[in-house]
Amino acid sequence: GEAGGGFGASAEVIESSVNPEEWLAEVERVGPLLRLGRRGGDHRDWRSHVDWVTTLLRTVEKVFPEVKAGLEGHAEELAKDTDKIRKREQSLSQSFESWVEQYKAVKKEVGLATDNYNKVMEQVNALSTELNAVSEQLETMKTEVSTREEGISDTTPLSKAKDALAKVKAEVRQMELRIGILQHDLLQHKLKTTPQGLQAAAAAQGSLLDDDDQHDPFASSTADPSAAAAEGSLMDPFSGAPGLLRYREG
């Protein structure tokens, strides 16, 4: 159909595809929520609000000039105080400018000294660690040296060696004594059992009786063959050396 106004000369009919029953149920559900509630059932409540706001506005307009003047006075006082503080700060800055410069210089020196101190402390820590290592090595060397000194000053092994040597010498002397006795027994047995030994012994005895001035029986019997045989019989049958003489030397 046709429609007038500003919507144009012609318009089509809009047909809804919503189910009318569902639409009605939705309206019944949200309808009460869309209604404006009334306070005390007074439909003129908004007028009382307007009157109350108007009263407050008149009160503010009445008090505003006085409050504004007070706030402006406080603002001027604050500005003056701020200006005084700023001027005082400038005066103090100018008065203590030299002190501030000195403080900055001292602070810089303190920073440099702190850096040097940290470096020195690092070196001290490194040297302390090295010193501890050297001290441990020194203690180890001292322990080794004391152990060696104790071993050197201990004469027990030397005493044992001397005792063993004296014991061996005593045993050697005992063995030599036994060897001399055995050689003497063998010589006596040889003189008694062989004819040459009997003749040599008789010749040696006769030469001793004839020659009173000679005290060496071996020198007087060297010219006689029987005496030479007797001298040979007095020799050591094992080594060819005089057994009795070697026994005496032992």
C-alpha positions as CSV (number, residue, x, y, z in Angstrom):
1,G,0.0,0.0,0.0
2,E,1.0,3.7,-0.1
3,A,2.3,5.6,2.9
4,G,2.7,9.4,3.3
5,G,5.1,11.6,5.1
6,G,8.9,11.4,4.8
7,F,9.1,7.7,4.2
8,G,8.7,8.0,0.4
9,A,5.9,7.6,-2.1
10,S,5.4,3.8,-1.7
11,A,6.5,1.2,0.8
12,E,6.1,-2.5,1.1
13,V,4.3,-4.3,4.0
14,I,6.7,-5.9,6.5
15,E,5.5,-9.3,7.5
16,S,7.0,-10.8,10.7
17,S,8.0,-14.5,10.9
18,V,7.8,-14.6,14.7
19,N,5.2,-16.8,16.2
20,P,2.5,-14.6,17.8
21,E,2.1,-16.9,20.8
22,E,5.8,-16.9,21.6
23,W,5.9,-13.1,21.2
24,L,3.0,-12.7,23.7
25,A,4.7,-15.0,26.2
26,E,7.9,-12.9,26.0
27,V,5.9,-9.7,26.5
28,E,4.2,-11.0,29.5
29,R,7.6,-12.1,30.9
30,V,9.5,-8.8,30.5
31,G,6.5,-6.4,30.8
32,P,6.6,-6.0,34.5
33,L,10.4,-5.3,34.4
34,L,9.9,-2.4,32.0
35,R,7.3,-0.6,34.1
36,L,8.4,2.5,36.2
37,G,7.8,2.1,39.9
38,R,6.1,4.7,42.0
39,R,7.2,5.9,45.5
40,G,4.4,5.9,48.0
41,G,2.0,6.0,45.1
42,D,2.6,9.7,44.6
43,H,2.7,10.5,40.9
44,R,4.0,14.0,41.7
45,D,7.3,12.8,43.3
46,W,9.5,14.3,40.6
47,R,8.2,17.8,41.4
48,S,9.4,17.5,45.0
49,H,12.8,16.5,43.6
50,V,12.9,19.5,41.4
51,D,11.9,21.8,44.3
52,W,14.7,20.3,46.5
53,V,17.3,20.8,43.8
54,T,16.2,24.3,43.2
55,T,16.5,25.1,47.0
56,L,20.1,23.6,47.0
57,L,21.0,25.7,43.9
58,R,19.8,28.9,45.7
59,T,21.8,28.0,48.8
60,V,24.9,27.4,46.7
61,E,24.4,30.7,44.8
62,K,24.1,32.5,48.2
63,V,27.2,30.9,49.8
64,F,29.4,30.8,46.6
65,P,30.6,34.4,46.7
66,E,31.8,34.1,50.4
67,V,33.4,30.7,49.8
68,K,35.0,32.0,46.6
69,A,36.5,35.0,48.4
70,G,37.8,32.7,51.1
71,L,39.3,30.3,48.6
72,E,40.9,33.1,46.7
73,G,42.4,34.5,49.9
74,H,43.8,31.1,50.8
75,A,45.1,30.8,47.2
76,E,46.9,34.2,47.5
77,E,48.4,33.1,50.9
78,L,49.6,29.8,49.4
79,A,51.1,31.7,46.5
80,K,52.9,34.0,48.8
81,D,54.2,31.2,51.0
82,T,55.3,29.3,47.9
83,D,57.1,32.3,46.6
84,K,58.8,32.7,50.0
85,I,59.8,29.1,50.1
86,R,61.2,29.4,46.5
87,K,63.2,32.4,47.4
88,R,64.5,30.8,50.6
89,E,65.5,27.7,48.6
90,Q,67.4,30.0,46.1
91,S,69.1,31.7,49.0
92,L,70.1,28.5,50.7
93,S,71.3,27.1,47.3
94,Q,73.5,30.1,46.8
95,S,74.8,30.0,50.4
96,F,75.6,26.3,50.3
97,E,76.7,26.1,46.7
98,S,80.4,25.8,47.7
99,W,79.5,23.1,50.3
100,V,77.5,21.3,47.6
101,E,80.5,21.4,45.3
102,Q,82.8,20.1,48.1
103,Y,80.3,17.4,48.9
104,K,80.2,16.3,45.2
105,A,84.0,16.2,45.1
106,V,84.2,14.3,48.3
107,K,81.5,11.9,47.1
108,K,83.5,11.3,43.9
109,E,86.7,10.7,45.9
110,V,84.8,8.3,48.2
111,G,83.5,6.4,45.1
112,L,87.1,6.1,43.8
113,A,88.4,5.0,47.2
114,T,85.6,2.4,47.4
115,D,86.6,1.0,44.0
116,N,90.2,0.9,45.0
117,Y,89.3,-0.8,48.3
118,N,87.2,-3.4,46.4
119,K,90.2,-4.1,44.1
120,V,92.6,-4.4,47.0
121,M,90.2,-6.7,48.9
122,E,90.1,-8.9,45.9
123,Q,93.9,-9.1,45.8
124,V,94.0,-9.7,49.6
125,N,91.5,-12.6,49.2
126,A,93.6,-14.1,46.4
127,L,96.8,-13.7,48.4
128,S,95.1,-15.2,51.5
129,T,94.0,-18.2,49.4
130,E,97.6,-18.6,48.2
131,L,99.0,-18.2,51.7
132,N,96.6,-20.9,53.0
133,A,97.8,-23.2,50.3
134,V,101.5,-22.5,51.0
135,S,100.8,-22.9,54.8
136,E,99.3,-26.3,54.1
137,Q,102.4,-27.3,52.0
138,L,104.7,-26.0,54.8
139,E,102.8,-28.0,57.4
140,T,103.1,-31.1,55.2
141,M,106.9,-30.5,54.8
142,K,107.3,-30.0,58.5
143,T,105.6,-33.2,59.2
144,E,107.8,-35.1,56.7
145,V,111.0,-33.4,58.1
146,S,110.0,-34.3,61.7
147,T,109.3,-37.9,60.7
148,R,112.7,-38.1,59.0
149,E,114.4,-36.5,62.0
150,E,112.8,-39.0,64.3
151,G,114.0,-41.8,62.0
152,I,117.5,-40.4,61.9
153,S,117.7,-39.8,65.7
154,D,116.4,-43.2,66.4
155,T,119.5,-45.4,67.1
156,T,117.5,-48.6,67.6
157,P,118.3,-50.0,64.0
158,L,122.0,-49.1,64.5
159,S,122.1,-50.7,67.9
160,K,120.5,-53.8,66.5
161,A,123.0,-53.9,63.6
162,K,125.9,-53.5,66.1
163,D,124.5,-56.3,68.3
164,A,124.1,-58.5,65.2
165,L,127.7,-57.8,64.1
166,A,129.1,-58.5,67.6
167,K,127.1,-61.8,67.6
168,V,128.4,-62.7,64.2
169,K,132.0,-61.9,65.3
170,A,131.5,-64.1,68.4
171,E,130.2,-66.9,66.3
172,V,133.2,-66.6,63.9
173,R,135.6,-66.7,66.8
174,Q,133.8,-69.8,68.1
175,M,134.0,-71.4,64.7
176,E,137.7,-70.6,64.4
177,L,138.4,-72.1,67.8
178,R,136.6,-75.2,66.8
179,I,138.5,-75.4,63.6
180,G,141.8,-74.9,65.4
181,I,141.0,-77.7,67.9
182,L,140.0,-80.0,65.0
183,Q,143.2,-79.3,63.1
184,H,145.2,-80.0,66.3
185,D,143.4,-83.3,66.7
186,L,144.0,-84.3,63.1
187,L,147.7,-83.4,63.4
188,Q,148.1,-85.5,66.5
189,H,146.3,-88.4,64.9
190,K,148.6,-88.1,61.8
191,L,151.7,-88.0,63.9
192,K,150.6,-91.1,65.8
193,T,149.6,-93.2,62.8
194,T,152.3,-92.6,60.2
195,P,156.0,-93.7,60.4
196,Q,157.2,-90.4,58.9
197,G,155.4,-88.6,61.6
198,L,157.0,-90.7,64.3
199,Q,160.5,-90.2,62.8
200,A,159.9,-86.5,62.4
201,A,158.7,-86.2,66.0
202,A,161.8,-88.1,67.3
203,A,164.2,-86.1,65.1
204,A,162.5,-82.9,66.3
205,Q,162.9,-84.0,70.0
206,G,166.5,-84.9,69.5
207,S,167.4,-81.6,67.8
208,L,165.7,-79.8,70.7
209,L,167.9,-81.7,73.2
210,D,171.1,-81.2,71.3
211,D,170.7,-77.5,70.6
212,D,170.1,-75.6,73.8
213,D,170.9,-72.2,72.4
214,Q,168.2,-72.3,69.6
215,H,164.7,-71.7,70.8
216,D,163.0,-72.2,67.4
217,P,162.6,-75.9,66.7
218,F,161.6,-75.2,63.1
219,A,164.8,-73.4,62.2
220,S,167.1,-76.2,63.5
221,S,165.3,-78.9,61.6
222,T,165.3,-77.4,58.2
223,A,168.6,-79.0,57.2
224,D,167.5,-82.5,58.2
225,P,165.0,-84.1,55.8
226,S,163.2,-85.8,58.6
227,A,162.9,-82.4,60.3
228,A,161.6,-80.9,57.1
229,A,159.0,-83.8,57.0
230,A,158.1,-83.0,60.6
231,E,157.7,-79.3,59.6
232,G,155.5,-80.3,56.7
233,S,153.4,-82.5,59.0
234,L,152.8,-79.5,61.2
235,M,151.3,-77.6,58.2
236,D,147.6,-77.3,57.9
237,P,146.4,-80.3,55.8
238,F,143.6,-78.2,54.2
239,S,145.3,-74.8,53.3
240,G,149.0,-75.5,53.6
241,A,149.5,-72.8,56.2
242,P,150.5,-73.5,59.9
243,G,147.2,-74.3,61.6
244,L,148.4,-73.6,65.1
245,L,149.8,-70.3,64.0
246,R,146.5,-69.3,62.4
247,Y,144.6,-70.4,65.5
248,R,146.8,-68.1,67.6
249,E,146.2,-65.2,65.3
250,G,142.5,-65.9,65.4
